[in-house]
Amino acid sequence: MHISDFDYELPEELIAQQPLSERDASRMLVLDRSTGSWLDTNFALIPEYLRPHDVLVLNDTRVFPARLEGKRVPSGGTIELLLLREIEPYLWECLTRPARRLATGARVVLGNSNFYGQVVESRDNGLRVIRFESAEPFDRIIDKVGRTPLPPYIKRAADSVEDRERYQTVYANQRGAIAAPTAGLHFTARLLQTIQALGIRIARITLHVGYGTFEPVRVDEVKLHRVAPEWFSISEVAAQSINQARNEGGRIVGVGTTTTRAIESSVASDGTILSQSGLADLTIVPGYAFRAVDVLLTNFHLPRSSLLLLVSAFVGRELTLNAYRHAVMEHYRFYSYGDCMLIL
């Protein structure tokens, strides 16, 4: 398959620029893989599609303010950094813009503070390795001068105070993501309580969403695409909860593509989910045989993206794109702050 086979037309006005005032007020397209049919409904009704003994698996990663603005020293040219991966304390791989201004050896000052960085290695596609220096602990200074790393298709001059709260799930706990696991943004604490009261388990795992999740697909042949590894952890408690649900005839409901990647990376030969921490380096594209996840809750994703490839692997390319075309016709809201799809 070619990446061009995973394209669709999306009017720009359907790209959600702001979150809804109420998290669970979003629309939800319920897609039934067994019949190839779908239903337009509301996310608040998701408990009706869950069953006792199911397990709802959430990614509890927490987004940190990974976007930094600064100036090149001594020229004063404006630069922007996105912190991607900590290599060691104060040494990070970053996505830079404009990269041409940041050759090896370049120095930058960040924010209006005594916070500096120096490029120690130049890599392809705008990536740089930067060593930072600050009198304050790194996380503390980042919280002061960093901004919420909203996706580039959210076209605003700056993030808002509201974004720092709304671009997090209500159960976000483990700091380390540069993008939100957006399928989880629709849940409220009250709705999660309602779901548990119905006899449905909730398991929390962690996958720190990194650049690999949204990096453009740079190959034509889909089978050659590789998603960069992302750190994840499934605790013993979470693994037991997931395995017990399966043993009792329940379904594993993955909330988001990142959750799905972590779960599918942890399936033992006997089909059980292992408790482990490490790097998820699994790439899911059409042709992949899912071994654990039975139901997927996900937002609507960009054309030609690795996330759309994962959904197409779960659903099938043709049915996925037909459902997307329906969502466009019905004016669903797309991408991170948009509506969602529940795939049964």
Secondary structure by P-SEA (a helix, b strand, c coil): ccccccbbbbcccccccccccccccbbbbbbbccccbbbbbbcccccccccccbbbbbbcbbbcccbbbbbccccbbbbbbbbccccccccccccccccccccccbbbbccccccccccccccccbbbbbbbbccccaaaaaaaccccccccccccccccccccccccccccccccccccccccccccaaaaaaaaaacbbbbbbbbcccccccccccccccccccccbbbbbbcaaaaaaaaaaaaaccccccccaaaaaaaaacccccccccccccccccccccccccccccbbbbcccccccaaaaaaaaaccaaaaaaaaaaaaaacccccccbbbbbcc
